Amino acid sequence: MSAAAPLADARALTRIASRIADAVEEETACFEAGRLPRGGDVFDRKALLLLEFTRAARGCAPPFDDRLREALSRMKAAVARNHAVLGLHLEAARRVAETLKRVVADIESDGTYAATRLVRGQAR
């Protein structure tokens, strides 16, 4: 293997890490704006980039340059922020589900009303 091969692998890994950070930041921005990412675009792109990253990382060996370190650091920060934002959304969804569960249990507690009758009655 020539000396240029590890350098080329590091450059490829740097580009992919940057693209992953872009995709994750785009997804995070969507959630922060209160909207879902378009269809499966971001999710599919992230999955493909992760596959590319895994393959490129296998061929990458030291020495690593500063650009790669910066790209990996940016990717790590983007993923951490995304994780925090998604955690907030999941916690909110959990709380809504718990509230709905409690409401249904309260409605059915005395046996007078069934939740299915209540829902059907509202549809009329």
C-alpha positions as CSV (number, residue, x, y, z in Angstrom):
1,M,0.0,0.0,0.0
2,S,1.4,3.4,-0.9
3,A,1.7,6.3,1.5
4,A,-1.0,8.1,-0.5
5,A,-3.6,5.4,0.2
6,P,-4.1,6.2,4.0
7,L,-4.3,9.9,3.1
8,A,-6.9,9.2,0.5
9,D,-8.9,7.0,3.0
10,A,-8.7,9.8,5.6
11,R,-10.0,12.3,3.1
12,A,-12.9,10.1,2.1
13,L,-13.7,9.6,5.8
14,T,-13.5,13.3,6.4
15,R,-16.0,14.0,3.6
16,I,-18.4,11.3,4.8
17,A,-18.3,12.5,8.4
18,S,-19.1,16.0,7.2
19,R,-22.0,14.8,5.2
20,I,-23.3,12.8,8.2
21,A,-23.1,16.0,10.3
22,D,-25.0,17.9,7.6
23,A,-27.8,15.2,7.5
24,V,-28.1,15.0,11.3
25,E,-28.1,18.8,11.6
26,E,-30.9,19.0,9.0
27,E,-33.0,16.5,10.9
28,T,-32.4,18.3,14.1
29,A,-33.4,21.6,12.6
30,C,-36.7,20.0,11.3
31,F,-37.6,18.7,14.8
32,E,-36.7,22.0,16.4
33,A,-38.9,23.8,13.9
34,G,-41.8,21.5,14.9
35,R,-41.9,19.6,11.7
36,L,-40.9,16.1,10.6
37,P,-38.2,15.6,8.1
38,R,-39.6,15.1,4.6
39,G,-40.7,11.5,4.1
40,G,-37.8,9.1,4.6
41,D,-35.2,11.3,2.9
42,V,-33.1,12.2,5.9
43,F,-33.5,8.8,7.5
44,D,-32.5,6.9,4.3
45,R,-29.6,9.3,3.7
46,K,-28.3,8.8,7.2
47,A,-28.5,5.0,6.9
48,L,-26.5,5.1,3.6
49,L,-24.0,7.5,5.0
50,L,-23.4,5.3,8.0
51,L,-22.8,2.4,5.7
52,E,-20.3,4.5,3.7
53,F,-18.7,5.7,6.9
54,T,-18.3,2.1,8.2
55,R,-16.7,0.9,5.0
56,A,-14.4,3.9,4.8
57,A,-13.4,3.6,8.4
58,R,-12.2,0.0,7.9
59,G,-9.6,1.2,5.4
60,C,-8.6,4.3,7.3
61,A,-5.4,4.1,9.4
62,P,-3.3,6.6,11.2
63,P,-2.0,9.2,10.8
64,F,-5.2,11.2,11.0
65,D,-5.0,14.9,10.0
66,D,-6.7,17.8,11.7
67,R,-9.4,18.0,9.1
68,L,-10.5,14.5,10.0
69,R,-10.4,15.2,13.7
70,E,-12.5,18.4,13.1
71,A,-15.1,16.5,11.0
72,L,-15.4,13.8,13.5
73,S,-15.8,16.3,16.3
74,R,-18.5,18.1,14.4
75,M,-20.3,14.9,13.7
76,K,-20.1,13.9,17.4
77,A,-21.5,17.3,18.4
78,A,-24.3,17.1,15.8
79,V,-25.3,13.6,17.0
80,A,-25.3,14.6,20.6
81,R,-27.5,17.6,19.9
82,N,-29.8,15.4,17.7
83,H,-30.0,12.9,20.6
84,A,-31.0,15.6,23.0
85,V,-33.7,17.0,20.7
86,L,-35.1,13.5,19.9
87,G,-35.1,12.7,23.6
88,L,-37.3,15.7,24.3
89,H,-39.7,14.7,21.6
90,L,-39.9,11.1,22.9
91,E,-40.5,12.3,26.4
92,A,-43.3,14.5,25.2
93,A,-44.8,11.6,23.3
94,R,-44.5,9.4,26.4
95,R,-46.3,12.0,28.5
96,V,-49.1,12.3,26.0
97,A,-49.5,8.5,25.8
98,E,-49.6,8.4,29.6
99,T,-52.3,11.1,29.8
100,L,-54.4,9.3,27.1
101,K,-54.0,6.0,29.0
102,R,-55.2,7.7,32.2
103,V,-58.2,9.3,30.5
104,V,-59.3,6.0,29.0
105,A,-58.9,4.3,32.4
106,D,-60.9,7.0,34.1
107,I,-63.7,6.8,31.5
108,E,-63.9,3.0,31.9
109,S,-63.4,2.9,35.6
110,D,-67.1,2.6,36.6
111,G,-68.1,0.5,33.6
112,T,-70.8,3.0,32.5
113,Y,-69.0,4.1,29.4
114,A,-66.7,2.2,27.0
115,A,-64.0,4.1,25.2
116,T,-65.1,2.6,21.9
117,R,-68.7,4.0,22.5
118,L,-67.2,7.4,23.4
119,V,-65.1,7.5,20.2
120,R,-68.0,6.3,18.0
121,G,-70.4,8.9,19.6
122,Q,-68.0,11.7,18.7
123,A,-67.8,10.6,15.1
124,R,-71.6,11.1,14.6
